[in-house]
Amino acid sequence: MRPITRKARELRPSKSGNIPDDLNSYDEPIVLRGLVNHWELVKKSLHSDIAAAEYLKAFYNGRPTLTYFGEAGLAGQYGYNDNATQLNFKKEKAHIGGVLDLIITYLEDSAPPSVYIASNVIDSSFPGLRQKNDLDMSFAKLAPNSESPIPSIWIGNKFIAKCHYDASDNMACVVKGRRKFILFPPDQIENLYPGPLSPTPGGQAISMVNFCDPDYQKHPKFKQAEEKGITAELEPGDAIFIPSMWWHQVEGLDKFNILVNYWWSNAERFMGSAMNALYHSILSLRDKPAHEKAAWKHVFDYYIFNDELLPTQHLPPESHGLLSPLDELKSRQLRAMLVNKLNR
């Protein structure tokens, strides 16, 4: 991979835990240095690997959780087999205390098996942990339409979470181990060569490009993505804000890595998943004749992607119906209508 020289913009909070009220005004990733330096887990992590593991185990309630296991030599590159029909690792329920013990055991191994706990909701496995390890994000200002997000924890040895996007805004807080982020704006999707919609390592399509050794003959447009890329390297205590739909690859650079993240959206709670719209479009539009698809593109631009007032500006207010802004009642009516139509 050619070096990406553009670095993510950095802010240094006036004090630990202090998040800018205008965070939503940023349309690109922002690094917040030292945001969670005050967390007790960060302090334990900086003290020693064993101290971090024992601190987590003190809160663990014994509930098994989904864990990724990869053979030695995988080097944490969770992805696909050669023809992208199956994942190259196993997903199994495991005891988190045992996973932490494995990571400690593997610290002296030069090529250990890969083990990774992804997106474990903290309150489900570590009740009480948030008391001294949480953000006061003032979500009433950042996302007035959203409930306060429940953080998730990510635990593993050295790994690469291949480039993907999330449909929500994301605050990722590095707790243990150094992390490298490689990020691309949403308009680079074509140049990143997304993989299958199913199966996926973590729910979203991932880039099929091997960033460690890109095949420019197979993926020539990736060179264009590199020109738009942004990088950031974070130390324990640092955090990064990643706006929704930004593609990002996350690399855990050390032999023991922990991250806590928060996802949220400022969309109204009654809105449905945009992925459902994508799947429905595959069902209803993708394989239509070319001239029909071209015409429907204009229809979608008119009703969805242009100025939201455009479809109603020439109509009497009482006739707007579904063309007016959705509320919870209209969303329920629309959902019921769709379910009825899909079941016919």
FIGUSE-279746 format. One line per 8 residues: number of its first residue (from 1); for each residue x negated, y, z of C-alpha. Coordinates in Angstrom, 3 decimals, always signed. Example, Ala and Ser with C-alpha at 12.3 -4.5 7.8 and 13.67 -1.06 7.14 Angstrom:
2
1) -12.300,-4.500,+7.800; -13.670,-1.060,+7.140
! end
This chain:
344
1) +0.000,+0.000,+0.000; -1.315,+3.433,-0.897; -1.705,+5.703,+2.138; +1.383,+7.773,+2.954; -0.061,+11.054,+4.158; +3.084,+12.920,+5.144; +3.625,+12.714,+8.898; +6.978,+12.979,+10.637
9) +7.650,+16.325,+12.228; +6.852,+16.382,+15.953; +8.449,+18.110,+18.900; +7.201,+18.073,+22.471; +10.094,+18.343,+24.914; +9.719,+20.977,+27.606; +10.022,+18.124,+30.106; +10.491,+14.356,+30.011
17) +13.980,+13.383,+28.968; +14.754,+16.814,+27.526; +16.316,+16.328,+24.084; +16.971,+19.350,+21.854; +20.644,+20.299,+21.709; +20.250,+20.916,+17.979; +18.985,+17.396,+17.203; +21.869,+16.854,+14.772
25) +20.609,+19.763,+12.677; +17.551,+17.744,+11.611; +18.062,+15.746,+8.431; +14.772,+13.873,+8.662; +12.976,+11.829,+11.345; +11.659,+13.751,+14.356; +9.041,+12.457,+16.820; +9.575,+13.492,+20.449
33) +6.252,+13.081,+22.234; +6.399,+12.008,+25.864; +10.196,+11.896,+25.949; +10.340,+8.848,+28.250; +7.030,+9.170,+30.087; +9.023,+9.350,+33.331; +10.607,+5.910,+32.899; +9.506,+3.374,+35.499
41) +9.185,+0.682,+32.818; +6.764,+2.886,+30.854; +4.658,+3.363,+33.989; +4.609,-0.394,+34.647; +3.725,-1.058,+31.015; +0.777,+1.308,+31.141; -0.420,-0.414,+34.314; -0.565,-3.952,+32.877
49) +1.170,-6.531,+30.695; +2.071,-8.663,+33.691; +3.467,-5.672,+35.612; +5.801,-4.863,+32.710; +6.986,-8.479,+32.396; +7.561,-8.874,+36.127; +9.444,-5.577,+36.323; +11.850,-6.710,+33.604
57) +12.297,-10.141,+35.183; +13.270,-8.477,+38.472; +16.426,-7.128,+36.738; +17.177,-10.134,+34.525; +20.447,-11.913,+35.311; +19.522,-15.202,+33.617; +21.875,-14.872,+30.644; +20.419,-16.472,+27.462
65) +20.068,-14.232,+24.435; +19.465,-14.643,+20.707; +15.728,-14.892,+20.033; +13.649,-15.120,+16.852; +10.959,-17.816,+16.746; +8.366,-17.968,+13.963; +5.510,-20.384,+13.414; +1.899,-19.405,+13.968
73) +0.705,-17.566,+10.858; +3.975,-15.717,+10.339; +2.385,-12.742,+12.114; +5.808,-11.436,+13.031; +6.825,-10.784,+9.405; +10.446,-11.818,+9.780; +11.953,-12.187,+6.325; +12.710,-14.892,+3.742
81) +11.439,-18.081,+2.195; +10.034,-17.893,-1.333; +13.414,-17.760,-3.114; +15.138,-15.547,-0.515; +17.844,-18.107,+0.211; +16.866,-18.767,+3.819; +15.151,-16.901,+6.637; +11.532,-17.772,+7.401
89) +12.158,-18.072,+11.153; +14.637,-19.645,+13.561; +17.275,-17.911,+15.673; +18.008,-19.616,+18.973; +19.471,-18.729,+22.360; +16.659,-18.470,+24.912; +15.997,-17.421,+28.492; +14.434,-13.941,+28.460
97) +12.222,-14.755,+31.439; +10.801,-17.674,+29.465; +10.239,-15.454,+26.410; +8.306,-12.960,+28.544; +6.197,-15.809,+29.917; +5.478,-16.992,+26.374; +4.326,-13.528,+25.318; +1.974,-13.336,+28.310
105) +0.663,-16.835,+27.506; -0.016,-15.848,+23.887; -1.989,-12.683,+24.750; -5.342,-14.425,+24.329; -4.264,-16.277,+21.172; -5.659,-14.778,+17.947; -2.823,-16.187,+15.804; +0.108,-16.913,+18.122
113) +3.581,-18.074,+17.187; +5.959,-15.134,+16.740; +8.678,-14.477,+19.297; +11.096,-11.566,+19.259; +14.239,-10.488,+21.067; +16.124,-7.991,+18.894; +18.770,-5.522,+20.027; +19.662,-7.022,+23.404
121) +22.241,-4.784,+25.100; +20.502,-3.780,+28.323; +23.575,-3.898,+30.553; +24.375,-7.461,+29.445; +21.027,-8.884,+30.596; +19.358,-6.299,+32.832; +21.977,-4.778,+35.135; +20.454,-1.924,+37.105
129) +17.509,-1.383,+34.756; +18.948,+1.864,+33.418; +18.914,+3.540,+36.810; +15.267,+4.581,+36.345; +14.993,+3.952,+32.600; +17.648,+5.894,+30.717; +18.142,+9.068,+28.693; +20.444,+11.889,+29.608
137) +21.187,+12.725,+26.014; +24.009,+15.193,+26.551; +26.104,+13.290,+24.017; +28.985,+15.652,+24.589; +26.925,+18.136,+22.561; +25.166,+15.760,+20.185; +28.137,+13.590,+19.308; +31.417,+14.890,+20.727
145) +33.374,+12.252,+18.793; +31.263,+9.375,+20.109; +31.254,+7.434,+23.332; +27.949,+7.576,+25.216; +25.864,+4.808,+23.607; +24.738,+1.726,+25.498; +20.985,+1.242,+24.942; +19.440,-1.947,+23.587
153) +16.028,-3.425,+24.337; +13.648,-5.068,+21.859; +10.893,-7.363,+23.182; +8.225,-9.285,+21.301; +4.637,-9.876,+20.427; +3.066,-8.429,+17.285; +5.711,-8.091,+14.562; +6.993,-6.240,+11.509
161) +10.687,-5.366,+11.278; +10.860,-4.990,+7.516; +12.208,-1.833,+5.953; +15.971,-1.423,+6.407; +18.553,+1.241,+7.225; +21.056,+1.654,+10.054; +24.500,+3.161,+9.593; +24.183,+5.150,+12.845
169) +21.812,+7.789,+14.149; +19.034,+6.221,+16.186; +16.793,+7.298,+19.051; +14.009,+4.727,+19.432; +11.942,+4.973,+22.622; +8.586,+3.198,+22.764; +8.119,+1.592,+26.172; +5.169,-0.753,+25.685
177) +2.721,-1.192,+22.838; +1.998,+1.158,+19.966; +4.525,+1.369,+17.129; +4.132,+2.447,+13.541; +7.147,+3.702,+11.608; +7.233,+4.008,+7.807; +10.334,+5.912,+6.714; +12.062,+6.813,+3.454
185) +15.078,+9.030,+2.722; +18.349,+7.325,+1.697; +17.953,+8.245,-1.976; +14.980,+5.844,-2.257; +17.132,+2.710,-2.026; +16.513,+1.698,-5.650; +12.754,+2.143,-5.275; +12.671,-0.068,-2.169
193) +14.155,-3.157,-3.859; +16.723,-4.283,-1.245; +17.135,-7.990,-0.630; +20.296,-10.101,-0.354; +23.312,-8.864,+1.588; +23.409,-12.306,+3.209; +21.600,-13.823,+4.960; +19.652,-10.973,+6.527
201) +17.174,-10.979,+9.416; +19.139,-8.458,+11.454; +22.400,-7.561,+9.719; +21.240,-5.091,+7.063; +19.513,-5.699,+3.759; +15.727,-5.379,+3.951; +13.217,-4.230,+1.365; +11.664,-7.092,-0.569
209) +8.423,-5.154,-0.959; +5.506,-6.393,+1.120; +4.214,-3.062,+2.420; +0.949,-4.705,+3.535; +0.169,-5.792,-0.031; +2.647,-4.353,-2.563; +3.009,-6.114,-5.891; +3.304,-3.081,-8.189
217) +3.905,-5.307,-11.214; +6.921,-6.858,-9.519; +8.049,-3.660,-7.760; +6.746,-0.757,-9.898; +9.269,+1.795,-8.573; +7.855,+1.404,-5.076; +5.160,+3.883,-6.091; +7.897,+6.525,-6.304
225) +9.112,+5.599,-2.826; +5.590,+5.967,-1.458; +5.524,+9.545,-2.690; +8.620,+10.295,-0.563; +7.536,+8.293,+2.478; +6.894,+9.565,+5.993; +4.861,+7.866,+8.723; +4.699,+8.150,+12.479
233) +2.622,+6.341,+15.087; +3.992,+6.338,+18.611; +2.433,+5.582,+21.973; +4.305,+4.327,+25.053; +6.493,+7.165,+26.318; +7.106,+8.610,+22.838; +10.391,+8.469,+20.927; +11.585,+9.033,+17.375
241) +14.940,+10.245,+16.106; +15.912,+8.479,+12.863; +18.970,+9.933,+11.094; +21.531,+7.440,+9.853; +20.858,+5.720,+6.533; +17.118,+6.503,+6.544; +15.122,+3.428,+5.553; +12.479,+2.489,+8.122
249) +9.943,-0.257,+8.672; +8.874,-0.725,+12.286; +5.581,-2.382,+13.196; +4.708,-3.489,+16.727; +0.945,-3.092,+16.657; -0.002,-4.695,+19.975; +0.320,-8.189,+21.424; +3.179,-7.171,+23.753
257) +5.760,-4.637,+22.574; +8.937,-3.250,+24.153; +11.285,-0.640,+22.707; +14.606,+0.759,+23.915; +16.928,+2.371,+21.399; +20.232,+4.241,+21.314; +22.604,+4.202,+18.327; +25.445,+6.659,+17.928
265) +27.623,+8.272,+15.291; +29.455,+11.569,+15.362; +32.182,+10.186,+13.098; +35.649,+9.882,+14.553; +36.036,+6.615,+16.471; +39.006,+5.490,+14.381; +36.998,+5.437,+11.170; +36.170,+2.050,+9.695
273) +32.808,+0.650,+8.667; +31.421,+1.975,+5.391; +30.014,-1.520,+4.736; +33.601,-2.736,+4.449; +34.092,-0.232,+1.640; +30.982,-1.570,-0.079; +32.194,-5.169,+0.146; +35.654,-4.166,-1.082
281) +34.052,-2.314,-4.005; +32.120,-5.439,-4.935; +35.438,-7.299,-4.928; +37.406,-4.653,-6.812; +35.007,-2.640,-8.994; +31.534,-4.002,-9.589; +32.438,-6.518,-12.290; +34.982,-4.367,-14.124
289) +34.294,-3.438,-17.770; +31.705,-0.680,-18.102; +34.153,+1.986,-19.279; +36.446,+1.288,-16.300; +33.550,+1.503,-13.835; +32.455,+4.792,-15.368; +35.960,+6.184,-14.998; +36.272,+4.997,-11.383
297) +32.972,+6.706,-10.576; +34.634,+10.009,-11.496; +37.641,+9.108,-9.361; +35.438,+8.353,-6.332; +33.457,+11.562,-6.879; +36.713,+13.507,-6.954; +38.345,+11.982,-3.879; +35.371,+10.972,-1.732
305) +32.040,+12.588,-2.576; +32.973,+16.080,-3.776; +34.216,+18.967,-1.661; +36.820,+17.440,+0.655; +39.239,+20.283,-0.131; +39.074,+19.788,-3.888; +41.876,+17.174,-4.205; +44.359,+19.260,-2.180
313) +43.615,+22.858,-3.100; +46.318,+22.910,-5.788; +48.939,+20.949,-3.787; +51.575,+22.144,-1.298; +50.440,+21.314,+2.282; +53.440,+19.102,+2.943; +52.412,+16.811,+0.059; +48.836,+16.109,+1.162
321) +49.514,+12.795,+2.897; +46.380,+10.625,+2.936; +44.485,+13.405,+1.165; +44.523,+15.444,+4.372; +41.949,+14.751,+7.120; +42.476,+11.413,+8.832; +43.615,+11.127,+12.428; +44.134,+7.978,+14.469
329) +47.740,+7.499,+13.353; +46.896,+7.895,+9.655; +43.930,+5.570,+10.016; +46.177,+2.874,+11.509; +48.702,+3.309,+8.705; +45.992,+3.135,+6.059; +44.416,+0.056,+7.660; +47.805,-1.703,+7.779
337) +48.452,-0.850,+4.138; +45.062,-2.246,+3.088; +45.499,-5.458,+5.077; +48.913,-5.937,+3.476; +47.536,-5.384,-0.016; +44.525,-7.670,+0.539; +46.768,-10.456,+1.790; +48.948,-10.472,-1.292
! end
